[in-house]
Amino acid sequence: MLPENRVPTHPGEVLAEEFLEPLGLTQVAFARHLGVPVQRVNELVRGKRGVTPATAWLLSQALETTPGFWMSLQANHDLYRARPETDVCPIAQAS
């Protein structure tokens, strides 16, 4: 269920606050561990990049989560951002 009064947390914020900080990992060290450019991790943490399925697999393996966890965070964030300003009534009620 999507929250109605706040933007769902971006997966990059979850990565930084729930994983990197408690583990004492820098973005540089984490990027090296994953074998990806630092820019990729930095843009994710800053909310400038989303989690792709490939990134979800990397994060899940390194952090002992599931790819679905990361994809769900991203999907919820994307759905909230793409929500239309006006509602459409159900087709059964349109006539």
C-alpha positions as CSV (number, residue, x, y, z in Angstrom):
1,M,0.0,0.0,0.0
2,L,1.3,3.4,-0.9
3,P,1.4,6.2,1.7
4,E,-1.0,9.0,0.7
5,N,0.6,11.8,2.7
6,R,4.3,11.3,2.0
7,V,6.6,10.2,-0.8
8,P,7.7,6.6,-0.3
9,T,11.4,6.4,0.8
10,H,13.8,6.2,-2.1
11,P,15.8,3.0,-2.1
12,G,19.0,5.0,-2.1
13,E,18.1,6.5,1.3
14,V,17.4,3.1,2.7
15,L,20.7,1.9,1.4
16,A,22.6,4.8,3.0
17,E,20.7,4.9,6.3
18,E,19.9,1.3,7.0
19,F,22.9,-0.5,5.5
20,L,26.0,1.7,4.7
21,E,26.0,3.8,7.9
22,P,25.4,1.0,10.3
23,L,28.1,-1.1,8.6
24,G,30.5,1.8,8.6
25,L,30.9,1.6,4.8
26,T,31.6,4.5,2.5
27,Q,30.1,4.7,-0.9
28,V,33.6,4.2,-2.3
29,A,34.2,1.0,-0.4
30,F,30.7,-0.3,-1.2
31,A,31.1,0.4,-4.9
32,R,34.5,-1.4,-4.9
33,H,32.9,-4.4,-3.2
34,L,30.1,-4.5,-5.8
35,G,32.5,-3.9,-8.7
36,V,30.6,-0.9,-10.0
37,P,31.6,2.8,-10.5
38,V,31.4,5.0,-7.4
39,Q,29.1,7.3,-9.4
40,R,26.5,4.5,-9.7
41,V,26.3,4.1,-5.9
42,N,26.5,7.9,-5.3
43,E,23.6,8.7,-7.7
44,L,21.5,5.9,-6.1
45,V,22.1,7.3,-2.6
46,R,21.3,10.8,-3.7
47,G,18.1,9.7,-5.3
48,K,19.3,10.6,-8.8
49,R,19.2,7.0,-10.1
50,G,16.8,4.2,-9.5
51,V,17.4,0.6,-8.7
52,T,17.4,-1.6,-11.8
53,P,16.9,-5.4,-11.7
54,A,20.7,-5.8,-12.1
55,T,21.4,-3.5,-9.2
56,A,18.8,-5.2,-7.1
57,W,20.6,-8.4,-7.5
58,L,24.0,-6.9,-6.6
59,L,22.5,-5.2,-3.5
60,S,20.6,-8.3,-2.4
61,Q,23.7,-10.5,-2.6
62,A,26.0,-8.0,-0.8
63,L,23.6,-7.0,1.9
64,E,21.8,-10.4,2.4
65,T,18.4,-9.1,1.3
66,T,16.3,-10.1,-1.6
67,P,16.2,-8.4,-5.1
68,G,12.4,-8.1,-4.5
69,F,13.0,-5.9,-1.5
70,W,15.0,-3.4,-3.6
71,M,12.6,-3.6,-6.5
72,S,9.6,-3.1,-4.3
73,L,11.1,0.1,-2.7
74,Q,11.8,1.4,-6.2
75,A,8.3,0.5,-7.5
76,N,6.6,2.2,-4.6
77,H,8.7,5.3,-5.1
78,D,8.0,5.3,-8.9
79,L,4.3,4.7,-8.5
80,Y,3.9,7.6,-6.1
81,R,5.8,10.0,-8.4
82,A,3.8,8.9,-11.5
83,R,0.4,9.1,-9.8
84,P,-2.0,11.1,-12.1
85,E,-3.5,14.3,-10.8
86,T,-7.0,13.3,-11.7
87,D,-8.8,10.0,-11.1
88,V,-10.5,7.9,-13.7
89,C,-13.7,6.2,-12.7
90,P,-14.0,2.4,-13.1
91,I,-15.2,1.4,-16.6
92,A,-18.3,-0.2,-15.2
93,Q,-19.4,3.2,-13.8
94,A,-18.6,5.1,-17.0
95,S,-21.9,4.5,-18.8
